[in-house]
Amino acid sequence: MTPSDISNKKFEKAAFGYKPEEVDAFLSEIIGSYNEMYQEKNAAEEKLLVLADKLEEYRANEDSLKTVLLGAQKLGENIVRDSKAKAEVLLADAENQVKQVFAESESKIIKEKETLATLQKETAEFKKQLLAMYRQHLELISLMPENNEEKVSEETEEAAEETVEEITAEEFSEEEIDFDEVSMAETKRIDLDVQE
């Protein structure tokens, strides 16, 4: 029923009935209230239709969103899996490199120790040969004929002998000998020259 249906409604007149003016006034009030309610109902129905359309649209998009979310989730899982695999490969490579560097370092340390032992041995041998050569030189000097102008005094000989004894008793450290300046080959050559 619409407001116009109410306003167009006609009643038959009967004796001893209601006053037509009061009925018409009351009907006018009812028509006004009913008209407002009717307009509100129509507006609500229009809103309801719009909401229903939106709901259908959202439902249609829901499947797409679910598909997108599932795809994103799978992509994220793949990325995490690939990242873990790459991290494991990098870690294994780093460990191998560390082991290789460690092995090379140990090898170098062993070689350096061997070189040090060889140098210490050569140092001791060089020291012996140097002392022997120094003694030979002192002996040669003492065997030289004495000259009036250049006499080797007893004090000089005693000082030379004391020097030899001090050198013999003194310990040479590795830092005191420079193997670049005097090699073992040069020492042997000098030794041979002296013996000739």
Long-range contacts (C-beta under 8 A, 24 or more apart in sequence): 2-38, 3-31, 3-34, 3-35, 3-38, 6-30, 6-31, 6-34, 7-31, 119-174, 119-179, 120-174, 122-179, 122-184, 123-172, 123-174, 123-177, 125-184, 126-177, 126-182, 126-184, 126-187, 127-172, 127-177, 129-187, 129-188, 129-191, 130-187, 131-164, 131-167, 131-168, 132-191, 133-187, 133-190, 133-191, 133-194, 134-164, 134-167, 135-164, 136-194, 137-194, 138-164, 140-194
